Amino acid sequence: MLPTVSRALRCWLCLLLAGTLVPLAPAVAFAYGGESHKHAAWEGTALFTPFMRDEVSPGEPLITRAPAYPLFPALESESTFWEYGWESGEDDEGNDVAVVSSSNRYWIYWGSKREDDYDSEYSYAEVFQRTVSHFWDLDHGVLHQPGSAYYNAWMKAEEMWAHSIDEWRAGNDGKAYFYLGKVIHLLVDQGQPAHPHGDLHWPDDDSLEEWSGKSDAEKFSWYRPDTINPGPVIWDPPASDVLADINACPDIWQDDATSFSHDDCPNGAFYDELTNFYGGHRVQPLFYLMSYVNQTADFCASDGFPGDDLDYLGWVDFTQLDPALKDYDLSDNDAGCDLDDGRDHSTCKGDQCNADDQLWSIYQTAYGTAFRAVPGAINAWRRTLDSRPPSSTVELTRTDGKPIAEWNNSPVTAHITGAEDDETFGRASGVWKAWGELDGQTPTNESDPSWGISTEGIHTLACLSTDMFGNVERNDIEIALDLTPPEVSFPDMRPNYLTSQDLLASWEATDALSGVDSTVAYLDGVLVGNGELVDLALEAGRHTLEVYAYDVAGNMAYATYEFEVWIDATASSKPIKLNDKTSGGGMYVDVQFPAPYDVGALDPATQRLSVLGHVDLLLTPPVGGATAVLPGTNLSGVGDHNGDDIADRGIRFDKAAFATALGGQTGDIGSVVWGSLNTEGSPRYIATVMTTVFKAPK
């Protein structure tokens, strides 16, 4: 059930009294002086500026596509805005002001501290109004402020959010970050249980606020990157059913739209409340963060009210919280208007408080959640305004001066010459650094990133140019180098062929990197295709197959294969009688050629008989197994010695040498006769000849 009406009435009775006294109060920060607010803002921004922290060593690359915490270089940029405290002039209300220049990070810090003050830009002149606008009783509704037309903290935060964005789009960076600091102040306020309870109080009258303001608690590093305490940073809204409507609306993170349309959402009435009239600035993530902190603190007691677990939107897991927090800080309260009850809470300072201390437990739970949400608010602001990374301008040049190709056979230089930042939401944040990495290696010259590429393979240039809001480019460029020509082989070719055969012209070309693009081949200067059959009947002689292979990168390989085509001749021999008296008498082998080859052209000096040999076309010459190679000693004239009506010619060999080579063998003896047709040694013939050998009587 919702809190009783008496809770709201009690607050407003106090306000009636306060309304008679507040106009007399000075226009200074309420709550506890803004000290914890500015500390939360300062530590929150520290997560986005690791280059200012001791954790990052000099030279460690800061730019990465998956950072533990995003960069936000614009926080360290200088901008101008007005500042209190200098006697250089007065604003319309008589406050001393000066226009000063400082870092944007400082303006967030200062805006968070000065949110309670009079704002000459946007009228919050009435102290009463400025005080009320820091409370948000979400249990009664998003826009609820009991009995008043004044803004609650959410409504004011939404307006400050819009002012901040408008100022940034107008180029007023100092103002923009200052008003973002005001938003952070209002967010941090939700971590004090009195604020979500509507438990209004005098300045420094709330026990937790008084203790917080007077102790050293605000000096603790709640979320240093290495010791996030008491839990992780709260970044984005969860992907839950509760947020289904928000997720169905225009993507607040990508900024593809320039305005927010309620018609695009399934529940327009809810978004009318959620976005009010500043919906064009897409404040849904801020709403999530503020309500999450608000409801966590609402679980804890304040001076005047116990905590509850109503949770307007169901985003907080109360089972993780200590139920005792609902009753802490209530036992010695006065009944009535929550005025100073005389308790002194200044004795418990920082680490002097033990883990059982009630104020410390509330501080850890409620205010700690607020601290953890501050980076989420800064990140939401950053991503709402500019979530598009820059685009690098990359110049690729080959050392040979030729145009860059998909694959290159020349070393390449990659040079990031600059970057352009795309306009987002009316204004781009600007390029912070043109940057990249080649195969994970940073450039040697940080101010002029370039790399020389001379090793083979596919190289990746990761373009990592980063804008002032820390958006890192995600474009990759591949540069491929292949400096090695293809390899050509002839696995199916052999060194010798016969005129009775066909030649299968074939080769293989391979390339391990860019791949083979094309091959061209010539057989004795005549174009021939891979796998083409060539009739060798008329091709006796020596031949050359030439292959040119090209890879995709343009490298060329040249390879040749030389082979010989032999005339497939026919040979015969008369029987031979051998005995112990066999001497150097002659034996004749008759050779005949197929047309059109002329047996009369035999060269006497080149005729050979390979005794006991056989034809092996893989050998050079193509004869294997011979026990002796006998030279021809004489040639007969052309005739028909075997009577088959085909011209032949007899070749005389030494019979005694033949007998010796036989080693006593008799019977049908196979040998190979071969030789050339002219003194140039080509073409050549080859034939198997069978000679019957028997042992004759002495």
Residue pairs with C-beta under 8 A, 6 or more apart in sequence:
1 310
2 139
2 140
2 310
3 137
3 139
3 140
3 305
3 308
3 310
7 197
7 198
7 305
8 137
8 140
8 146
8 147
8 198
9 146
10 304
10 336
10 337
10 338
11 146
11 198
11 199
11 200
12 146
12 147
12 148
13 337
14 200
14 201
14 337
14 338
15 128
15 132
15 200
17 337
18 128
18 131
18 200
18 202
19 128
22 127
22 128
22 131
23 127
23 128
25 127
25 203
27 117
27 118
27 127
28 116
28 117
29 113
29 114
29 115
29 116
29 117
30 116
30 130
30 131
30 134
30 203
31 37
31 116
31 134
31 189
31 192
31 203
31 209
31 213
32 204
32 209
32 210
32 212
32 213
32 214
33 213
34 112
34 113
34 114
34 115
34 116
34 185
35 113
35 213
35 218
36 188
36 212
36 213
36 217
36 218
36 367
37 112
37 113
37 115
37 184
37 185
37 188
37 189
38 109
38 110
38 112
38 113
38 181
39 218
39 219
40 112
40 184
40 188
40 218
40 222
40 370
40 371
40 374
41 108
41 109
41 111
41 112
41 113
41 181
41 184
41 185
41 188
41 374
42 105
42 109
43 221
43 222
43 223
43 224
43 371
43 374
44 108
44 184
44 223
44 371
44 374
44 375
44 377
44 378
45 72
45 75
45 105
45 108
45 109
45 378
46 52
46 53
46 224
47 69
47 223
47 225
47 233
47 375
48 69
48 70
48 71
48 72
48 75
48 375
48 378
48 379
48 382
48 470
49 71
49 72
49 73
49 75
49 76
49 105
50 56
50 62
50 69
50 71
50 225
51 62
51 71
51 76
52 76
53 225
55 225
55 226
56 62
61 437
61 442
62 71
63 71
63 433
63 435
63 464
63 466
63 472
64 464
64 472
65 462
65 464
65 472
65 474
67 472
68 225
69 225
69 233
69 375
70 379
70 382
70 470
71 432
71 466
71 470
71 472
72 378
72 382
72 468
72 469
72 470
73 432
73 433
73 466
73 468
73 469
73 470
74 104
74 173
74 429
74 432
74 468
74 469
75 103
75 104
75 105
75 108
75 177
76 103
76 104
76 105
77 103
77 104
77 173
77 468
78 101
78 102
78 103
78 104
79 101
79 102
79 103
79 104
79 107
79 173
79 174
79 177
80 99
80 100
80 101
80 174
81 99
81 100
81 102
81 107
81 172
81 174
81 175
81 178
82 91
82 97
82 98
82 99
82 100
83 97
83 98
83 99
83 100
83 102
83 110
84 95
84 96
84 97
84 114
84 117
85 96
85 98
86 96
86 97
86 98
86 100
87 96
88 96
88 97
88 98
89 96
89 97
89 98
90 96
90 97
91 97
91 120
92 120
93 118
93 120
93 125
95 118
95 120
101 174
102 110
102 174
104 173
104 174
104 177
105 177
107 173
107 174
107 175
107 177
107 178
107 180
107 181
108 177
108 178
108 180
108 181
108 184
108 378
109 181
110 178
110 181
111 177
111 178
111 179
111 180
111 181
111 182
111 184
111 185
112 181
112 182
112 184
112 185
112 188
113 181
113 185
114 181
114 182
115 160
115 181
115 182
115 185
115 186
116 130
116 131
116 134
116 185
117 130
118 124
118 125
118 130
121 163
121 175
122 159
122 163
124 130
124 133
128 150
129 150
129 151
131 200
132 145
132 148
132 150
132 151
132 152
132 200
133 150
133 151
133 152
133 153
133 155
133 156
133 186
134 153
134 156
134 186
134 189
134 195
135 145
135 152
135 153
135 189
135 194
135 195
135 196
135 198
135 200
136 152
136 153
136 154
136 190
136 195
136 196
136 290
136 294
137 144
137 145
137 146
137 152
137 196
137 197
137 198
138 144
138 154
138 196
138 291
138 294
138 295
138 298
138 312
139 196
139 298
139 308
139 310
139 312
140 146
141 273
141 312
142 154
142 273
142 274
142 312
143 152
143 154
143 155
143 273
143 276
144 152
145 151
145 152
145 155
146 198
151 159
153 186
153 189
153 190
153 195
153 290
154 186
154 287
154 290
154 291
155 276
156 186
157 182
157 183
157 186
157 187
157 286
157 290
158 275
158 276
158 278
158 283
158 286
158 287
159 276
159 278
160 179
160 180
160 182
160 183
160 186
161 179
161 180
161 183
161 278
161 281
161 283
161 286
161 381
162 278
162 280
162 281
162 283
163 175
163 179
164 175
164 176
164 177
164 178
164 179
164 180
164 182
164 183
164 381
165 176
165 281
165 381
165 384
165 385
165 425
166 281
167 173
167 175
167 176
167 179
168 176
168 385
168 427
169 385
169 425
169 426
169 427
171 427
180 377
180 378
180 381
183 286
183 377
183 381
184 374
184 377
184 378
186 290
187 286
187 289
187 290
187 293
187 370
187 373
187 374
187 377
188 367
188 370
188 371
188 374
189 195
189 370
190 196
190 290
190 293
190 294
190 297
190 370
191 293
191 296
191 297
191 366
191 367
191 368
191 369
191 370
191 371
192 206
192 208
192 209
192 212
192 297
192 302
192 366
192 367
193 199
193 208
193 297
193 298
193 300
193 301
193 302
193 305
193 307
193 329
193 362
193 366
194 200
194 201
194 206
194 208
194 209
194 302
194 303
194 304
195 294
195 297
196 294
196 295
196 297
196 298
197 298
197 302
197 304
197 305
199 206
199 302
199 303
199 304
199 305
199 338
200 338
201 209
201 303
201 304
201 338
202 339
202 340
204 210
204 213
205 303
205 338
205 339
205 340
206 302
206 303
206 338
207 303
207 329
207 343
207 345
207 359
208 302
208 303
208 329
208 345
208 359
208 362
208 363
210 345
210 346
211 217
211 345
211 346
211 348
211 359
211 363
212 218
212 363
212 367
214 345
214 346
214 349
215 346
215 348
215 349
215 350
215 353
216 349
216 350
216 351
217 349
217 350
217 360
217 363
219 350
220 229
220 350
221 227
221 229
222 228
222 229
222 230
222 368
222 371
222 372
223 229
223 233
223 371
223 372
223 375
228 372
229 368
230 364
230 365
230 368
230 372
231 368
231 369
231 372
232 372
233 372
233 375
233 376
234 289
234 292
234 369
234 372
234 373
234 375
234 376
235 375
235 376
235 379
236 253
236 285
236 376
237 243
237 246
237 284
237 285
237 288
238 315
239 247
240 315
242 313
242 314
242 315
243 288
245 265
245 266
245 267
245 270
245 271
246 284
246 288
248 264
248 265
248 266
249 260
249 264
249 265
249 271
249 284
250 256
250 257
250 260
250 261
250 264
250 282
251 257
252 282
252 284
252 285
252 380
252 383
252 384
253 383
253 384
253 387
254 387
255 383
255 384
255 385
255 386
255 387
255 388
255 424
255 425
258 280
258 425
258 426
259 279
259 280
260 275
260 279
260 280
260 281
260 282
262 268
262 271
262 272
262 275
262 279
265 271
271 279
274 283
274 284
274 287
275 282
275 283
275 284
281 384
282 384
285 376
285 377
285 380
285 384
286 377
286 380
286 381
288 315
289 373
289 376
289 377
289 380
290 373
291 312
291 313
291 315
292 315
292 316
292 369
292 373
293 366
293 369
293 370
293 373
295 310
295 311
295 312
295 313
295 315
295 316
296 316
296 321
296 365
296 366
296 369
297 366
297 367
297 369
297 370
298 307
298 308
298 310
298 311
299 307
299 308
299 309
299 316
299 318
299 321
299 325
299 326
299 365
299 366
300 307
300 325
300 326
300 328
300 329
300 362
300 365
300 366
301 307
301 325
301 326
301 327
301 328
301 329
301 330
301 362
302 329
303 329
303 330
303 333
303 338
303 341
304 333
304 338
306 326
306 327
306 330
307 325
307 326
307 327
308 326
309 316
309 318
309 326
311 318
321 365
322 361
322 365
324 361
325 361
325 362
325 365
325 366
328 358
328 359
328 361
328 362
329 358
329 359
329 362
332 341
332 343
333 341
334 341
345 359
348 357
348 359
348 360
353 359
353 360
354 360
355 361
382 469
382 470
383 469
384 425
385 424
385 425
385 427
385 429
385 469
386 424
386 425
386 427
386 428
386 429
386 467
386 468
386 469
386 471
387 424
387 469
387 471
388 421
388 422
388 424
388 428
388 471
389 465
389 466
389 467
389 471
389 472
389 473
389 474
390 419
390 420
390 421
390 422
390 431
390 434
390 465
390 466
390 467
390 471
390 473
391 419
391 420
391 422
391 463
391 465
391 473
391 475
392 416
392 418
392 419
392 434
392 435
392 436
392 463
392 465
392 473
392 475
393 416
393 417
393 418
393 419
393 420
393 434
394 414
394 415
394 416
394 417
394 436
394 461
394 463
394 477
395 414
395 415
395 416
395 417
396 404
396 412
396 413
396 414
396 415
396 477
396 479
397 404
397 412
397 413
397 415
398 404
398 408
398 410
398 411
398 412
399 410
399 411
399 412
399 413
400 410
402 410
404 412
405 553
405 554
406 480
406 552
407 480
407 481
407 482
407 513
407 514
407 551
407 552
407 553
407 554
408 479
408 480
408 481
408 482
408 553
409 481
409 482
409 483
409 551
409 553
409 554
409 555
410 483
411 452
411 453
411 454
411 481
412 452
412 453
412 479
412 481
413 450
413 451
413 452
413 453
414 438
414 450
414 451
414 453
414 461
414 477
414 479
415 448
415 449
415 450
415 451
416 434
416 435
416 436
416 443
416 449
416 450
416 463
416 465
417 434
418 431
418 434
419 431
419 434
419 465
419 473
420 431
421 428
421 429
421 430
421 431
421 467
422 428
428 467
429 467
429 468
429 469
429 471
430 467
430 468
431 465
431 466
431 467
431 468
432 466
432 467
432 468
432 470
433 465
433 466
434 449
434 465
435 449
435 463
435 464
435 465
435 466
436 443
436 449
436 461
436 462
436 463
436 464
436 465
437 461
437 462
437 464
438 451
438 453
438 459
438 460
438 461
438 462
439 459
439 460
440 462
441 451
442 449
443 449
443 450
443 451
451 461
453 459
453 479
453 481
454 481
455 481
456 481
456 482
456 483
456 484
456 513
457 480
457 481
457 513
458 478
458 479
458 480
459 478
459 479
459 480
459 481
460 476
460 477
460 478
460 479
461 476
461 477
461 478
461 479
462 476
463 473
463 474
463 475
463 476
463 477
464 472
464 473
465 472
465 473
466 472
466 473
480 513
480 514
480 553
481 513
481 553
482 511
482 513
482 514
482 551
482 552
482 553
482 555
483 553
483 555
484 511
484 512
484 513
484 555
485 511
485 549
485 551
485 555
485 556
485 557
486 509
486 510
486 511
486 516
486 549
486 550
486 551
486 555
486 557
487 509
487 510
487 511
487 557
488 507
488 508
488 509
488 519
488 547
488 549
488 557
488 558
488 559
489 507
489 508
489 510
489 559
490 506
490 507
490 508
490 545
490 559
490 561
491 506
491 508
492 504
492 506
493 506
493 507
493 545
493 561
493 563
494 563
494 617
494 618
495 562
495 563
495 564
495 617
495 618
495 619
495 620
495 622
496 563
496 564
496 565
496 566
496 617
496 618
496 619
496 620
496 621
496 622
497 503
497 536
497 563
497 564
497 565
497 566
497 617
498 536
498 565
498 566
498 567
498 568
498 617
498 686
499 536
499 537
499 538
499 539
499 540
499 565
499 566
499 567
499 568
499 594
499 597
500 536
500 537
500 568
500 594
501 536
501 568
502 533
502 534
502 535
502 536
503 533
503 534
503 536
503 539
503 563
503 565
504 531
504 532
504 533
504 534
505 521
505 523
505 528
505 529
505 530
505 531
505 532
505 533
505 534
505 545
506 530
506 531
507 519
507 521
507 530
507 545
507 547
507 559
507 561
509 516
509 519
509 547
509 549
509 557
510 516
511 549
511 551
511 552
511 555
513 551
513 553
514 551
514 552
514 553
514 555
515 551
515 552
516 549
516 550
516 551
516 552
517 550
517 551
517 552
518 549
518 550
519 530
519 547
519 548
519 549
519 550
520 527
520 547
520 548
521 527
521 528
521 529
521 530
521 545
521 546
521 547
521 548
522 528
522 545
522 546
523 534
523 543
523 544
523 545
523 546
524 543
524 544
528 534
528 545
536 565
537 594
538 596
539 565
540 565
540 566
540 567
540 597
540 683
540 684
540 685
541 564
541 565
541 682
541 683
542 562
542 563
542 564
542 565
542 682
543 562
543 563
543 564
543 565
544 560
544 561
544 562
545 560
545 561
545 562
545 563
546 558
546 559
546 560
547 557
547 558
547 559
547 560
547 561
548 556
548 557
548 558
549 556
549 557
549 558
549 559
550 556
550 557
564 620
564 682
564 684
565 683
566 622
566 674
566 683
566 684
566 685
566 686
567 593
567 594
567 597
567 677
567 683
567 684
567 685
567 686
568 594
568 685
568 686
568 687
569 591
569 592
569 593
569 594
569 673
569 685
569 686
569 687
570 591
570 592
570 593
570 687
571 589
571 590
571 591
571 592
571 673
571 687
571 688
571 689
572 589
572 590
572 642
572 689
572 690
573 587
573 588
573 589
573 590
573 689
573 690
573 691
574 587
574 588
574 691
575 691
575 692
575 693
575 694
576 587
576 655
576 658
576 659
576 691
576 692
576 693
576 694
577 694
577 695
577 696
578 659
578 662
578 666
578 693
578 694
578 695
578 696
579 695
579 696
579 697
579 698
580 698
581 698
582 655
582 656
582 659
583 655
583 656
584 654
584 655
584 656
584 657
585 655
585 656
586 633
586 634
586 652
586 653
586 654
586 655
587 652
587 653
587 654
587 655
587 658
587 691
588 636
588 641
588 650
588 651
588 652
588 653
589 609
589 650
589 651
589 653
589 673
589 689
589 691
590 641
590 642
590 648
590 649
590 650
590 651
591 599
591 602
591 648
591 649
591 650
591 651
591 673
591 685
591 687
592 599
592 644
592 646
592 647
592 648
592 649
593 599
593 685
597 677
597 683
597 685
598 677
599 638
599 647
599 648
599 649
600 638
600 647
600 649
601 677
601 678
602 635
602 649
602 651
602 675
602 676
602 677
603 675
603 676
603 677
603 678
603 679
603 681
604 632
604 634
604 635
605 679
606 675
606 676
606 679
606 681
606 684
607 631
607 632
607 635
607 651
607 673
607 674
607 675
608 629
608 630
608 631
608 632
608 673
608 674
608 675
609 629
609 630
609 632
609 651
609 653
609 658
609 671
609 672
609 673
609 689
610 623
610 626
610 628
610 629
610 671
610 672
610 673
610 674
611 626
611 627
611 628
611 629
611 630
611 658
611 661
611 662
611 669
611 671
612 625
612 626
612 627
612 661
612 662
612 665
612 669
612 670
612 671
613 623
613 624
613 625
613 626
613 627
613 629
613 670
613 671
613 672
614 623
614 624
614 625
614 670
614 672
614 688
615 622
615 623
615 624
615 672
615 686
615 688
616 622
616 623
616 624
616 625
621 674
621 684
621 686
622 686
623 672
623 674
623 686
626 671
626 672
627 661
627 662
627 663
628 657
628 658
628 660
628 661
630 653
630 654
630 657
630 658
630 661
631 653
632 651
632 652
632 653
632 675
633 652
633 653
633 654
634 651
634 652
635 649
635 650
635 651
635 652
636 649
636 650
636 651
636 652
637 649
638 647
638 648
638 649
639 647
639 648
639 649
639 650
640 646
640 647
640 648
641 648
641 649
641 650
642 648
651 673
651 675
659 693
662 669
662 693
665 693
666 693
666 694
666 695
667 692
667 693
667 694
668 690
668 691
668 692
668 693
669 690
669 691
669 692
669 693
670 688
670 689
670 690
670 691
671 688
671 689
671 691
672 686
672 687
672 688
672 689
673 686
673 687
673 689
674 684
674 685
674 686
674 687
675 684
675 685
676 682
676 683
676 684
676 685
677 683
677 684
677 685
